[in-house]
Amino acid sequence: MPVLRITKEFRFEGAHALPGYDGRCRNLHGHSYLMYVTIKGEPLNGTQSPKEGMVMDFKLLKSIVNEQIIDKFDHALVLRSGAPLAEEIAQQYGNVVTVDFQPTTENLICHFAEAISRNLPPQVELFSLKLYETAGSFVEWYASDNK
């Protein structure tokens, strides 16, 4: 059977700040994120399953990414653990996600790759992620570069 790749697009809104950074991104600011999730595997073959010929049901991929990423990070403020006022902001406004790293797009994509990979069925693997923070700026993650 051939190995195929399937890709699903996701969009979410989020804000972050990069404390200590020497540019404007040290300030609290937001992004309209666009993320492409690509998995690879062999299509189901030789069964009577209605999913015959599928690498993975897009609905299942959507469910995994929504549960692990979108439901947590959409309309969230992402701050590094221990950031000043993080607790107060969370109490006042709700969705504050704290992470153990500087919440750059580069670090977020690595975090997302780990979370998605852990939750995929055994017959497929995460091939790549592409995460846009603006229409012209994105970060790519490839499994082959991260073995």
C-alpha positions in Angstrom: 0.0 0.0 0.0 1.2 3.5 -0.6 2.0 5.9 2.2 -0.1 9.0 2.0 -0.3 12.3 3.8 -3.5 14.1 4.7 -3.7 17.7 6.0 -6.4 19.5 7.9 -6.5 23.3 8.5 -7.3 24.9 11.8 -7.8 28.5 12.9 -7.8 30.1 16.3 -7.3 33.4 18.0 -4.8 34.0 20.8 -2.7 36.5 22.6 0.7 36.3 24.2 3.6 38.4 25.4 7.3 37.8 25.3 8.7 39.2 28.5 12.3 40.4 28.2 12.2 40.4 24.4 13.9 43.5 22.8 11.2 44.3 20.4 7.5 45.2 20.2 6.4 41.5 20.8 7.4 41.9 24.5 4.0 43.7 24.8 0.7 41.9 25.1 -0.6 41.3 21.6 -2.8 38.9 19.6 -2.7 36.8 16.5 -5.2 35.1 14.2 -3.4 31.7 14.0 -3.7 29.4 11.0 -2.3 25.9 11.5 -2.0 23.0 9.0 -1.7 19.5 10.5 -0.4 16.8 8.2 -0.3 13.2 9.2 1.0 10.2 7.2 0.2 6.5 7.0 -1.1 3.7 4.9 -4.8 3.7 3.9 -6.9 1.0 5.5 -6.9 -1.9 3.1 -8.5 -5.3 2.8 -11.4 -4.8 5.2 -15.1 -4.4 5.0 -14.9 -1.2 7.0 -16.7 1.9 5.7 -13.3 3.6 6.3 -11.6 1.4 3.8 -9.1 3.6 1.8 -8.7 6.2 4.6 -5.4 7.0 6.3 -7.4 8.5 9.1 -10.9 9.9 9.3 -10.7 13.7 9.1 -13.3 13.9 11.8 -11.0 12.0 14.2 -8.0 14.2 13.4 -10.2 17.3 14.0 -11.3 15.9 17.3 -7.8 15.2 18.5 -6.5 18.7 17.5 -9.5 20.4 18.9 -9.2 18.6 22.2 -5.4 19.1 22.5 -4.9 22.5 21.0 -7.9 24.6 19.9 -10.1 24.1 22.9 -7.3 25.2 25.2 -5.6 27.9 23.1 -8.5 29.6 21.2 -9.2 33.0 22.6 -6.6 32.4 25.4 -3.8 34.6 26.7 -0.6 32.5 26.7 2.0 33.5 29.3 5.1 31.9 30.6 4.7 30.3 34.1 5.4 32.8 36.8 4.6 35.8 34.6 3.7 38.9 36.6 -0.1 39.3 37.1 -0.9 36.0 35.3 -3.0 34.8 38.2 -4.8 38.1 38.6 -5.6 38.3 34.9 -6.9 34.7 34.9 -9.2 35.4 37.8 -10.5 38.5 36.1 -10.8 37.4 32.5 -10.7 33.6 32.4 -8.7 31.8 29.7 -5.1 32.2 30.6 -2.8 29.4 29.6 0.6 29.2 31.3 3.4 27.3 29.8 6.9 26.4 30.9 8.6 28.2 28.0 8.7 31.6 26.3 5.4 31.5 24.3 7.0 32.2 20.9 5.4 30.6 17.8 8.4 28.4 17.5 8.0 27.0 21.0 4.2 26.7 20.6 4.5 24.6 17.5 6.9 22.2 19.3 4.4 22.0 22.2 1.5 21.4 19.7 3.5 18.7 17.9 4.1 16.7 21.1 0.5 17.0 22.2 -0.9 15.9 18.8 1.7 13.1 18.4 0.8 11.5 21.8 -2.8 11.2 20.8 -2.7 9.9 17.3 -3.7 6.3 16.6 -0.8 3.9 16.2 -1.2 3.4 12.5 -0.5 7.1 11.7 2.2 9.6 12.6 2.4 13.3 12.6 4.3 14.4 9.5 4.4 18.2 9.8 2.8 21.3 11.3 2.7 24.7 9.8 1.7 27.5 12.1 1.0 31.1 10.8 1.0 33.9 13.3 0.4 36.5 10.6 -0.5 36.1 6.9 3.1 36.4 6.0 5.0 34.7 8.9 4.9 31.1 9.8 6.9 28.3 11.5 7.2 24.8 10.2 7.8 21.6 12.2 8.7 18.3 10.5 8.9 14.9 12.2 11.9 13.9 10.1 13.9 16.9 11.6 12.9 16.0 15.1 13.7 12.3 15.5 
